[in-house]
Amino acid sequence: MKFSVWPDMSHAPSEVLDTARWAEATGWYGIWYADHYMPNTGSEALQPGDTHECWAMLPAIAAVTDRIRVGSLVAPTSVHHPAVLANRASTIDHISNGRMVLGLGAGWQINEHHAYGIELEPPKQRVDRFDEAIQIVRSMLAGPNTTFDGSVYTITNAPCDPAPIQSPLPILVGTGSPRMLRITARHADEWNTWGNIAMASTRRDAFTAACESVGREAASMWTSVQALVMLSDDAAAVEAALSGPMGQRMIAGSASRLVDEMGRYTELGFDEFIVPDWNLGATASARRESLERFRSDVIDQLS
């Protein structure tokens, strides 16, 4: 299994770039960055908080690294036009010399859509939009020109020049709903999900069923999973964290327990585990120390 880091959007760009350099130097596989514009509140309400923009950060991350994969986790097609996404991804693929992964989703965050006057369509219409968008992106990245006449988008002989270095440039979709999973199986190269072992197992079963329904071998797609990580020998603190609101999206416990958890993710068929750094400390130095400990006490112990 490969391991990647997901820096929070609130961190100073200098810290994120330093994390990317460190991750590359210590053998991590990728750096992921979320595509949002404000902290999520679950409603139209706003909450103050620094939120650095994904499509400004990804080229910077690509420019200060040489090997590590860089990608969006994930870009909402409710916000971005597919032709714009394709051209952005291709350019970052050139900046990175072939290391870009374009992560896509249908969009979901209520307050950013409301604040910026971007319609958050009902689920069916939103997925209809996504279905057309991913086909356009896939075609434009494959080149040479794309014409598409759909119910949402119409583009005519549209170029994406220069073409990406990678052929194909990987498209990842982060999703869990049945129809979105079928679209992912038809058009994407990679699938991403959240969850502890129980949640990830259920979602993995749904992904496999979606692949079977469209005649795609699930094993032909790279799959990644992320969960908040809490490395601690404090049984009470671990239990409190796992019973909290993020419990289904967290793994917690001693180093030996987390080593075992990584083995279970591998058994489920996941290729990549992504570590968000959002809960790993209140300062840059604390977050780095937590990542270093996870690297030495968990990753380095895997056979």
N, C-alpha and C positions, 0 to 999 in steps of 0.2 A: 504494500500500500504506500502511496505517496502522501506527503503532508504539505499543506499550504497555510498561509497566514491571511487573515482578513482584518486589516486595520480599520478602526472606527473612523467615520467621516468627521468626527469632531476634533480629531487630533491635528495638531499643527502640521502643515505639509512637510516641514523639515523633519519631524519625527517619522512620518510615513516613509519618506525617502530613505531615512537612516535605517528604518526597519527593513525596507526592501533590500538595501545593500547587505545588511546583516543576514537576512534570510537566504540570500543567494550564496553568501560566503560560507554558511553553515549547512548547506545542502537541502534546503526546502525546495519544494516543487513549483509553487506558484504564489502570486500575490493577487488577491481579489479586492475589488472596491465596489461599494454599493452605489446605486444611481438614485439618489433622493436629494431633496432640497431643503428639508427641515426635519426635526425630530418627529417621529410618529406619535400621535396621541390617540389614535383609534376613532377620531371624530373630526369635525371641522375646526376644533379648537387649535390654537397655535401655542407652541411652547418654545421659548427662546433656547437657542443652542447653535453653536457653530456647525456648519454642514458644508464641507468643501466639495466642489462639483466634480463628479466622476470623470467627465470627458476633458477636464483640465488636468486632473491628477494622473490618469492613465498614461498619457504621453510622457509626463515627467518621470513616472516610475520606469517606463520603458527606456528612457534615455539614460538613467543612472545605473542600469543593470545590463547584463550580457547574456544570461542563460535562463533565468527564471521566467515562467509563464506569467502573463499579465491578463486580467480579464475583468469584465463588468459582471456584477452579481446582484441584480440583473437590470438591464435597461428596459423600461416599460414602453411598450408600443402604443399605449394610450397617450404618451407624452411625445415620443420621437417619431418622425416620419421615417419609414424604412429605408428610403434612398439616402437620407442623411446618415443613418446608422451604418449602412454598407460602406459609404465613403469614409466615414470616421474610422471604422474598423480596418479598412484596407490601408489607410495612411499610418495608423498605429502599428500595423503589421510591418510596414517598412521601417518605422522608427525603431522597432524592436528586433528587426531582422528575422521576422517569422515566428514571433512568440505570442501573438494576440489570440485571445479567445473571446468571442462575442457572446456574452450572456444576455438572453432575452426573457422577458415575461410580459404578461398582458397588462400589468398595472393594477394597483390596489390601494395605495395610500390616500385616504380621504382628504386630509387637510391640505396637502400640496396641490391636489387637483382643484379644490375649492378656492384656495388663496390665489392661484394663478389663472383662474377662469378656464381651466382645462376640463372638459366634460369627462366625468367618470361614468361611462355608460353602464347599463345593466349587464350582468354577466354574459348573457348570450351574445349581445352586440359586441362586447369587449373581446370575447373569444373569436367572433367572426373577424374582427379587425386584426387580431393577432394571427389568425390563420392566413390571411392574405399577406400580412407584413412579413412573416417568416419566409413565405414563398418568394416574395420580391427580393428580400435580402439574400437568400440562398442563390437565386438566379444572378443577381448583380455581382456577387462575389465570385461566381463561376465564370462570368463574362461570356461573350464580349459586350453585348448590349441586351437590355431587357425591355420587353413590352408586356404589359399586364393590364387587363380590363376586368376589374372586379366590381363588387357592389360598394366597396369602401374606397379603393385606390384605383386610379388609372395613371399609368406611366407609359411613355412612348419612346422606344429606342433609347432607353436611358443607359449611359455609360457609367462605369466605375473604374476610372483610370487614375493612377496605375492599378492594375489588378494586384491582389495581395500576393505576397511571397509564398505563403502556404497554399497548397492546392489539395484539399479544400482548406480554407480558413475555418477552424472549428466553430460551430454554433452550439451553444449550450442553452438549455431551457430549464429554468427553475420552476417547478409546478408539482401539483399533486392531484388535480381534478381529473376525472376520467377523460373528458373530451380533450383537454390540454395535453394529457399524456399520449393520447392517440396522435395528435398533431406533432408532438415531440418525436414519437417513434417514426413518423413519416418523413420528417424534414430536418431533424437536428442530428448532431454528432455526439452530443453529450447531454446527460440529464443530471440535475442537482436537486437535493432535497434537504430538509431539516430533520433532526430527531435523535433521541436516545435510541437504544437498541430496539425497544418495542415499537416506537413510532416509525423508525426507519424500516423495520421489518415489514410492517403493514404497508407502508408506501412502496417498498420494493416489490411486494406482491402485486400491487396495483399497476406498477410500471411494467412488470413482466407480462401481466394480462393484456395491457394495452399494446405491447409489442407483438404478442401473439395474434391479436385481433387484426393487425394490419400486415402480418406476414414478415415482421422484422425480428431478427435474432437479438434478444436482449443483450447477449454477450458481445454483440458487435458495437455497442455504444459504451463510451467511457462514462462512468457514473461516480458522482461525488456526493458527500454528505457532510454537513456541519452541525456542531453542537457546542454550546458553551462548555468550557472545561473548568473544573475546580479540582485542583490537585491538593489534597489535604488528608491528614491523619486524624482530624478532629471529627469523630463520629457524629456528634450532635450538630455541628455546623454542616456536615455533608447531608444529613437527614433533613435539616431545615431547608437547604437549597433544593434538594430533590423533591420536596413536598410543596415548594413555592410555585408561583405562577409560571416560571420558565422551566419547571421540572421535566416536562416532556422534551425539552430542547436542550438538555444539559446532561453531561456525564460528570460524576464527582466521586472522589474517594482517594485511596492511597495509590501510589505509583503502580503497585502490582495489580490493583483492581483496574486501573486505566489501561495497562498493558493487555489485560484480559478482554476489556471492552474493544480495544482495537482489533484483536483477533476475531471477535464476533462480527464486527463490521466487515472484515475481510471475508469471513465465511458467508455473509449475506451477498457478497459479490461486489462490494464497493471498491473502486480503484483509488479513491482520493478522500482524505479526511481534511476538512478545512477548520482551522482554529480561529474563531473570532477573538479579538483581544479586548473586547468591550468591558469585560468583567475581571480583567487580569491585574488591575491596579489603578490607583488614582493619579499616578505620575508616569512619565515616560520611562524612568528608570525602574519603577516597580513592574511595569508591563514587560519590559525587556527581561528582567529577572525571572518573571513567571514563564515567559516563552523559553528562556534558556533552561529552566528546570524541566519543563515539559519535554524539551529536546533531549536532555541528558537522561532523565529518569524514566521516560516512556518510550519515545521514538528509538533511542539508541539501544533499548533493551529488546526490541523486536527482532526476531531471527529472520 
